[in-house]
Amino acid sequence: MSIIIFAESIDGNFKKSTYEAVAYGSKVAQHTGTSCVAVSIGNVDDAKVAELAKYGAEKIVTIKGEQVATFIPEAYAKAMATVAAAENASVVVISNTYSGKAMAPRVAAKLKAGIASGVISYPDTTAGFKVRRGVFSGKAFADVDMKTAVKVLAITPNTFDLVENTKTPSVVAHDGGLTAGDAVTQSIEISRATGQIPLTEAEVVVSGGRGLKGPENWGLIEDLANTLGAATACSKPVSDMHWRPHSEHVGQTGITIKPNLYIAVGISGAIQHLAGVSSSKVIVAINKDPEAPFFKAADYGIVGDAFEVMPKIIEAAKKLKAASH
């Protein structure tokens, strides 16, 4: 028996969520007395593949070639399911990223496995196999009792610690059982935001709303983000007015994030926005309206004009940064 982890990569590089998934799978393997096997699908350099062992991968299966050069959900799912069957997997761990959401149900269907998405806990095996997942946009939790022989767990990124547990792994090449007809869809073009920290990977996010009054004032957000090494985000009205690109829109209809620190500047805190950021570990709200809904959800709140408050915060952050070097 084994725990299989999908090692997601982009342009030959593993994501932070990948290392989280491997560390998660390694801990589950230790708890259940099974082995931890990471599956790298895509053309990743061997030296980078070996880094998976740092987080507990005892065996690494690599699937390379033209068919997996870009992400095709059905091809990746078939390859993952093929390896899972060959390794006699009892649990398949996939990070609940955009790619993971496309893959996990397909893998579960191929393996006739039960699936739990948005998982936020380690399995409780004291009486069966139970995991907790977030529901209703993170407003509630559901405990799922999984009874199938094989379980697929799509874990929520930035939920589990990166615990190092270095192993000396065996690295095995595999063809994934892929054939020419497995790629039903074709990727014509992939456009990604460059030169910035991906929102889903960011540990700190600085976000702005209509309280900033216009795109010309976004320097306040970018200056603080650059100082803190953070990603930038915005509310839906801001992206709708084209002050900022839609790739920065966080909320129920945008990107759902779970950073360690979320700083909301000039955002009232409508329920649709809160649905996408409420799982942040620490929330700081800055708004001149003391009745802004965000203050009820925030861990810390500053009632004040963003144009007066932000320069002081930026100055303090820069002094703190300088003192730490």
C-alpha positions in Angstrom: 0.0 0.0 0.0 1.1 3.5 -0.6 0.2 7.2 -0.5 0.5 8.8 -3.9 1.0 12.6 -4.4 0.6 14.6 -7.6 3.7 16.8 -7.8 2.3 19.7 -9.8 4.7 21.9 -11.8 4.6 25.0 -14.0 7.2 25.6 -16.7 9.5 23.0 -15.1 9.2 24.3 -11.5 7.3 22.9 -8.6 4.8 25.1 -6.8 4.8 25.7 -3.0 1.5 23.9 -2.9 3.3 20.8 -4.3 5.8 20.7 -1.4 2.8 21.1 1.0 1.1 18.1 -0.7 4.2 16.0 -0.4 4.7 16.9 3.2 1.0 16.1 3.9 1.3 12.8 2.1 4.4 11.9 4.0 2.7 12.5 7.3 -0.3 10.4 6.3 2.1 7.6 5.2 3.9 7.6 8.5 0.6 7.5 10.4 -0.8 4.6 8.3 2.4 2.7 8.0 2.6 3.0 4.2 5.1 4.5 1.7 5.1 8.0 0.3 5.3 8.1 -3.5 5.4 11.4 -5.4 4.5 11.5 -9.1 6.0 14.3 -11.2 4.1 14.7 -14.5 5.8 17.1 -16.9 9.2 17.9 -18.1 10.9 18.8 -14.8 14.7 18.7 -14.4 16.0 15.7 -12.5 17.7 18.0 -9.9 14.4 19.7 -9.1 12.6 16.4 -9.0 15.0 15.2 -6.3 13.9 18.2 -4.1 10.6 16.3 -3.5 12.6 14.0 -1.2 13.2 16.9 1.2 9.6 16.8 2.2 9.3 13.0 2.6 9.0 11.4 -0.8 10.5 7.9 -0.5 9.9 7.1 -4.2 9.5 9.5 -7.1 7.9 8.5 -10.4 8.6 10.8 -13.3 6.5 11.0 -16.5 8.0 13.1 -19.2 7.5 13.6 -22.9 5.6 15.7 -25.5 2.2 14.5 -24.3 2.7 16.0 -20.8 4.7 19.1 -21.9 1.5 21.2 -21.1 -1.3 20.4 -18.7 -4.1 18.4 -20.3 -6.5 17.2 -17.5 -7.5 13.9 -19.1 -4.0 12.9 -20.0 -2.6 13.9 -16.6 -5.5 12.1 -14.8 -4.9 8.9 -16.8 -1.2 9.0 -16.0 -1.8 9.6 -12.3 -4.4 6.8 -12.1 -2.1 4.4 -13.9 0.7 5.0 -11.4 -1.7 4.9 -8.5 -2.9 1.5 -9.6 0.6 0.2 -10.2 1.7 1.4 -6.7 -1.4 -0.1 -5.0 -2.4 3.3 -3.7 -4.8 3.6 -0.8 -4.8 7.4 -0.8 -4.1 9.9 -3.7 -3.2 13.4 -2.6 -3.7 16.3 -5.0 -3.4 20.0 -4.2 -6.8 21.8 -4.8 -5.3 24.2 -7.3 -7.0 25.0 -10.6 -5.1 22.1 -12.2 -5.9 19.9 -9.2 -9.6 20.7 -9.4 -9.6 19.6 -13.0 -7.7 16.4 -12.3 -9.0 15.1 -9.0 -12.5 14.1 -10.1 -11.1 12.4 -13.2 -8.6 10.4 -11.1 -11.3 9.4 -8.7 -13.6 8.2 -11.5 -10.8 6.1 -13.0 -9.9 4.5 -9.7 -13.6 4.1 -8.5 -12.4 6.1 -5.5 -14.2 8.4 -3.0 -13.2 12.0 -3.3 -13.1 14.9 -0.8 -12.1 18.3 -2.1 -11.0 21.4 -0.1 -9.6 19.1 2.7 -8.2 21.1 5.7 -7.3 18.3 8.1 -5.2 15.2 8.3 -7.3 11.9 8.2 -8.7 10.7 11.4 -8.3 6.9 11.3 -9.4 6.0 14.8 -12.7 4.7 13.5 -12.6 4.4 9.7 -11.2 7.2 7.6 -12.6 10.7 8.1 -11.4 14.1 6.9 -12.6 17.7 7.3 -13.3 20.0 4.4 -14.4 23.6 4.1 -18.0 24.2 2.7 -20.2 27.2 1.9 -17.2 29.3 0.9 -15.3 28.5 4.1 -18.2 29.5 6.4 -18.6 26.0 7.7 -16.9 22.6 7.9 -18.1 19.1 6.9 -16.6 15.9 8.3 -16.5 13.3 5.5 -16.4 9.6 6.3 -14.8 7.9 3.4 -15.5 4.2 2.9 -14.0 3.4 -0.5 -10.9 1.3 -0.8 -9.1 4.1 -2.5 -9.5 7.8 -1.4 -8.7 10.9 -3.4 -7.9 14.0 -1.2 -7.8 17.4 -2.8 -6.1 19.5 0.0 -6.5 23.2 0.3 -3.3 25.1 -0.5 -1.5 27.1 2.3 -3.2 25.1 5.0 -0.6 22.6 6.1 3.0 23.4 7.2 6.0 22.6 5.1 7.5 20.0 7.3 10.9 18.7 6.2 11.5 15.0 6.4 14.4 14.2 4.1 14.5 10.8 2.5 16.8 9.1 0.0 14.3 8.2 -2.7 14.4 5.9 -5.7 13.6 7.7 -8.9 11.7 5.7 -11.5 10.7 6.8 -15.1 7.2 5.7 -16.2 5.2 6.3 -19.4 1.9 6.8 -17.5 0.2 4.4 -19.8 -0.5 7.2 -22.2 -1.4 6.8 -25.9 -1.8 9.3 -28.7 -5.5 9.5 -28.2 -5.4 10.5 -24.5 -5.1 14.2 -25.1 -8.7 15.0 -26.0 -8.3 18.7 -25.6 -5.4 20.8 -26.9 -3.7 23.8 -25.3 -3.4 26.5 -28.0 -1.9 29.3 -25.8 -1.2 29.8 -22.1 -0.9 33.3 -20.7 0.3 33.8 -17.2 0.9 36.9 -15.2 4.7 37.5 -14.9 6.9 39.5 -12.6 4.8 39.1 -9.5 4.0 36.6 -6.8 1.1 34.4 -7.7 -1.9 35.1 -5.5 -2.6 31.5 -4.7 1.1 31.0 -3.6 1.5 34.3 -1.6 1.8 34.2 2.2 1.1 37.9 2.4 -1.4 39.8 0.2 -2.1 43.6 0.1 -5.4 44.3 -1.5 -7.2 47.5 -2.5 -10.8 48.6 -3.1 -12.8 51.6 -4.3 -11.6 53.5 -1.3 -8.4 54.2 -3.2 -10.5 56.3 -5.6 -8.6 55.5 -8.8 -5.8 53.4 -10.4 -3.5 56.4 -10.1 -3.3 55.8 -6.4 -2.4 52.1 -6.6 1.2 53.0 -5.8 0.3 52.8 -2.1 -0.7 49.1 -2.5 2.3 48.2 -4.6 4.8 50.1 -2.4 3.6 48.2 0.7 3.5 44.9 -1.2 7.0 45.3 -2.5 8.3 46.2 1.0 6.6 43.1 2.5 7.4 40.8 -0.3 3.6 40.4 -0.9 1.3 39.8 -3.8 -1.3 42.5 -4.8 -5.0 41.9 -5.1 -8.2 43.9 -5.5 -12.0 43.7 -5.0 -14.5 42.9 -7.8 -15.6 46.5 -8.4 -12.0 47.6 -8.9 -11.4 44.9 -11.6 -14.8 45.6 -13.1 -13.8 49.3 -13.6 -10.5 48.1 -15.1 -8.4 49.8 -12.4 -6.7 46.4 -12.0 -6.5 43.2 -14.1 -9.1 40.5 -13.3 -6.2 38.2 -12.4 -6.0 40.2 -9.1 -9.7 39.9 -8.2 -10.2 38.0 -5.0 -13.6 36.9 -3.7 -16.4 34.5 -4.4 -16.4 35.1 -8.1 -12.7 35.6 -8.3 -9.7 33.9 -6.7 -10.0 32.3 -3.3 -6.9 32.7 -1.2 -5.6 31.7 2.2 -2.5 33.8 3.0 -0.9 34.1 6.4 -1.6 37.9 6.3 -4.3 39.7 4.3 -4.3 43.5 4.3 -7.5 45.1 2.9 -7.3 48.8 2.1 -10.4 50.7 1.3 -12.5 47.6 0.9 -15.9 47.6 2.6 -16.0 43.8 3.0 -19.1 42.6 1.1 -20.0 39.0 1.8 -18.9 38.0 -1.7 -15.4 39.4 -1.1 -15.1 37.9 2.4 -16.0 34.5 0.9 -12.7 34.5 -1.0 -10.4 35.7 1.8 -12.0 34.7 5.1 -9.7 31.7 5.5 -6.7 34.0 5.8 -4.8 33.4 9.0 -4.7 37.1 9.9 -6.8 39.9 8.4 -6.1 43.6 8.7 -8.7 46.0 7.5 -8.1 49.7 6.8 -11.2 51.8 6.2 -12.5 55.3 7.1 -16.0 53.9 7.7 -16.2 52.5 11.2 -19.3 50.5 10.2 -17.6 48.7 7.3 -18.5 45.0 7.4 -14.8 44.1 7.1 -14.1 45.1 10.7 -16.4 42.3 11.9 -14.2 39.7 10.1 -10.8 41.3 10.7 -8.4 40.4 13.4 -7.0 44.0 13.4 -8.7 47.1 12.1 -7.6 50.7 11.5 -10.4 53.3 11.2 -8.9 56.1 9.1 -8.3 57.6 5.6 -6.1 55.2 3.5 -4.3 58.2 2.1 -3.2 59.2 5.6 -2.7 55.7 7.1 -0.9 53.9 4.3 2.1 56.2 4.0 2.7 55.7 7.8 2.5 51.9 7.5 4.8 51.9 4.5 7.3 54.0 6.3 7.2 51.8 9.4 7.5 48.6 7.2 10.5 50.0 5.4 12.3 50.9 8.7 11.6 47.4 10.0 12.9 45.8 6.8 16.0 48.0 6.9 16.6 47.1 10.6 16.4 43.4 9.8 19.2 43.5 7.2 
